[in-house]
Amino acid sequence: MDTHSTASGGADSSKPAPSRKTFALLESDSDLQRFVDAWKAGRLPKAQWTHAAHVAMAAYFAFDHAADATFAIMKAGILHHNTSVGTPNTEDNGYHETLTRFWAGEIGAFIRSGRFPSRLEAVRAAVAEFGGDRDRFRLFYSFDVVRDRRARREWVAPDREPAKK
């Protein structure tokens, strides 16, 4: 679900996932809801739309939506967010269909396989599991999926390992 403009741009995937201490949206239900509301309204600053934020949003929606619905919500939300913050959705930048579908599947499967007492706990667990693993998709693809124009505009299935649904 990343809005990569380059394969190496952005956060260092070797860093640990954000902790509740450093990632304010994980502090409470109300903090999480404010973050979601800002994202939906197109008011979330571009700098806050990190990989961990993508993970949090996918987990938030996967908590009570089926896989296809989670993906559809994420796609529409990312396109809206990008437009709101001036990120162009082009062949080389912005929304990425394959990565969005990949991450929605991975995070959704994780959420649906657990028994989380609340949405907030599900989001916290997903961010702990995937928030620092920005490059996980590389296990599933033998080519540079980030820069692949076809993969940016349409779903390209993994050629190494099957992605979760």
N, C-alpha and C positions, 0 to 999 in steps of 0.2 A: 504494500500500500504506500510505499514511499513515493515521493515526488522527486526522484533522483534526476539531476541534470547530468551527472557524470557518475561513473561506476565508483570512483574513489572519493567523491565529495561527501561532506557531511560528517556525522559522528563516527568515532573510532569504535568498531564493533568489538574490540577486545576489552573495552571498558565494561565494568559490571552494570547491570540494569540499575536504573534510578531507584533509590530507596524512598520510602515514604517521607523521610526527612528532606530529601532534595527534590522531590516531585510532588508539589503541593496538591495536585488533584487527587492524590491517594490518601490525603489526610482524613477526609470524612465524606459521608454521603453528600453533604451540601457542597463541598469543594468539587467533588466529581460532577455533580449536576450543573454547577456554574460553568465548569469547563465544557461540558457537553452542550449546554445552551449557547455559550459563546461560539463554539464551533458551528453549530447548526445555523446560527444567525449571521455567520460570516464576520464575526467580530474578534475571532481568535487571532492574535498577532502571528505573523508568519514564523517568527523565531520560536514560538511555542509548539509548532507543528513538527515535532521531532518523530523519530522512529518509535520511541516509547509512547508518544501520544497516539500514533496510529494504532499501536497495539492496544492501548487502553480503550480507544473508541471501538475497535473491532470486538473486544471482549465485552464491553458495555452492551452492544447490540446482540452479540451471540448469546448472552445470558438468557434472553427470552425470545429470540427469533431463530427460525430455521436457517440452514446454511445459505440457501438462495436469497432469502430476505436480508440476511446480514450483508452479503456481498452487494446487493442492490442499494442498500442504505449507505454503505461505505463508498460505493462508486459515486452516487449522487452527491454525497457530502464532500468528498474530496474535490470533485469538479467544482462545486459551489465555493468551497474554501479557496481553491486556487484562483478562481475568478475574483473573489472578494479581496484577496491580498495581492493581486496583480501578477500571479504566476501564470504565464501562458501555457495552455494545454496544446502542445504541438507534437510533431513526430519525434522531437528530441528532448522535450522538457515537459514537466507537469505530470498529469495523470498517466498511470501505467496500468493497463488492463491486466496483464499477466501477474504482476507483483501484487496488485490489489486482490485478485482472485486467489492467488497462492496464499497470501497472509490471512485472508478471511477464512480460508479452509483450515490452515494450521491452527489458528487461534480458536476458531469455532469448534474444531474437534477436541482441542484441549479443554475448553469450557464445558462442552457437552459430556466429556468423560469424567468430570469431577462432580463432587457434591459440595457446592459452595453455599454457605448459609445465607449469603447476600450477594447482590450485584457488586458491591464494593469489594468484597473478599475475592470474587471471581476476577475482577479487574486487577486487583493487587497481585494475585497469583499469576495472571497472564503477563503482567509487566515484569514480574520477577523471573518468569520462565523465558520470555522472548524479548524483553526490552533492551537487553544488551547484545542481542544476537541478530543484528541487522543483516548479516550476510548469510543467514541460514539457507536461503534459496539456492546458494551455490552448491549445496549438497545434492540438489535435485536437477540442476541444469549444467550441461557441459560447455555451454557457450555463454557469452556476455549478454545475458537476458536484459540487463539494465539498458544497454545501448541498442538493443535490437529493435528496430522500428516496427516490425511486424508484431513483436511481443508487446510493445507499448500500446498498439491500437487494438489488438485482439488477443484472446486467450491462446497461449501456446503451452501445451502440456509438457510436464517435465520429461526429459529424455534419460534421466538416471534413475530416479526413484519416483513412485507415484505420489502425488500431492494428496493431502487429506481433503476430504469433502465434508 
